Amino acid sequence: MTLSDQDFREKFKPIQIPSSYDISDILENRAIFALASLGEANGEEVFNRMREYEPGIKEVTIKFIKQYLFTLYEKGLLKGIKEGSSIRYNLSKITEPNEGFVDPERLAP
C-alpha cells in the first residue's frame, strides 16, 4: 500500500513536546512530556513520572504507554537503546553546543 504525500506527512510528523503537563490533554502528549522531562527512560519510568504529575492515573495505562513509545521508536520518531527486555527511549535533544567552526573557503558552491 502506497501512502499519499499527505498521509505520509500525517503518519510521520515530528513529535511536538507540550509546554506543560496538562491532565486534560491526550494521553500521548502527556507521555511525551513525561519522557522529555526525564531525558531518557523506558516505558515504566515514563509511567512513573506521569504518576507524579497525575496520582490518579490508572495502572492499565502503562501498557498503552509502552506500546505508544515502541510505535514511535519503530517509525524512527524516537531514539532508543535496547536494555534487556525493554528499550530506553530519548528524544535526541542536543544538550551541548557543537564545537569547531566552518571554513567558508571549503564549502561547495
C-alpha positions as CSV (number, residue, x, y, z in Angstrom):
1,M,0.0,0.0,0.0
2,T,1.4,3.4,-1.0
3,L,0.8,6.4,1.1
4,S,-0.1,9.7,-0.4
5,D,2.1,12.6,0.5
6,Q,-0.5,14.0,2.9
7,D,-0.9,10.6,4.6
8,F,2.8,10.2,4.9
9,R,3.2,13.6,6.5
10,E,0.5,12.8,9.0
11,K,1.9,9.4,9.9
12,F,5.5,10.5,10.2
13,K,5.1,14.1,11.5
14,P,7.7,15.1,14.0
15,I,6.9,14.9,17.7
16,Q,5.9,18.1,19.4
17,I,6.6,18.3,23.1
18,P,3.9,20.1,25.1
19,S,5.0,23.1,27.1
20,S,3.4,21.6,30.3
21,Y,1.7,18.5,31.7
22,D,-2.0,19.1,31.3
23,I,-4.2,16.3,32.7
24,S,-6.9,17.3,30.1
25,D,-4.5,16.7,27.2
26,I,-4.5,13.5,25.3
27,L,-2.5,10.6,26.8
28,E,0.1,10.6,24.0
29,N,1.1,14.2,24.7
30,R,1.3,13.6,28.4
31,A,3.6,10.6,27.8
32,I,5.9,12.7,25.5
33,F,6.0,15.5,28.1
34,A,7.0,12.9,30.8
35,L,9.7,11.4,28.6
36,A,11.0,14.9,27.8
37,S,11.2,15.8,31.5
38,L,13.2,12.6,32.2
39,G,15.5,13.0,29.2
40,E,15.8,9.2,28.7
41,A,13.6,6.5,30.1
42,N,11.8,3.2,29.5
43,G,8.0,2.9,29.4
44,E,7.7,2.1,33.0
45,E,9.8,5.1,34.1
46,V,7.7,7.4,31.8
47,F,4.5,6.0,33.5
48,N,6.0,6.6,37.0
49,R,6.8,10.2,36.0
50,M,3.2,10.6,34.8
51,R,2.0,9.2,38.1
52,E,4.0,12.0,39.8
53,Y,2.0,14.6,37.8
54,E,-1.2,12.7,37.9
55,P,-1.5,10.5,41.0
56,G,-4.9,9.0,40.0
57,I,-3.7,7.6,36.7
58,K,-4.9,4.1,36.1
59,E,-2.4,1.2,36.2
60,V,-3.6,-0.2,32.9
61,T,-2.3,2.9,31.2
62,I,1.3,1.6,31.4
63,K,0.5,-0.9,28.6
64,F,-0.7,1.8,26.3
65,I,2.3,4.0,27.0
66,K,4.8,1.2,26.3
67,Q,3.0,0.4,23.0
68,Y,2.9,4.1,22.0
69,L,6.6,4.7,22.7
70,F,7.5,1.5,20.9
71,T,5.4,2.5,17.9
72,L,7.2,5.9,17.7
73,Y,10.5,4.1,18.0
74,E,9.6,1.7,15.2
75,K,8.7,4.7,13.0
76,G,12.1,6.3,13.8
77,L,10.5,9.2,15.6
78,L,12.1,8.3,18.9
79,K,15.6,7.1,19.5
80,G,16.2,4.1,21.8
81,I,18.8,1.8,23.3
82,K,17.8,-1.8,23.9
83,E,18.3,-2.7,27.6
84,G,17.5,-6.3,28.3
85,S,13.8,-6.8,27.5
86,S,13.0,-3.1,27.4
87,I,14.1,0.0,25.4
88,R,15.4,3.3,26.9
89,Y,13.9,6.0,24.8
90,N,15.1,9.5,24.2
91,L,14.1,12.5,22.1
92,S,17.6,13.1,20.7
93,K,17.8,16.6,22.0
94,I,21.1,18.4,21.6
95,T,22.2,19.4,25.1
96,E,25.7,20.6,24.3
97,P,26.7,23.1,21.7
98,N,28.7,21.9,18.7
99,E,32.4,22.6,18.8
100,G,34.6,23.7,15.9
101,F,34.0,26.0,13.1
102,V,33.1,26.1,9.4
103,D,35.7,27.3,6.9
104,P,33.7,29.2,4.3
105,E,36.5,28.7,1.7
106,R,36.0,25.0,1.7
107,L,32.2,25.0,1.2
108,A,30.9,23.6,-2.0
109,P,29.4,26.2,-4.4
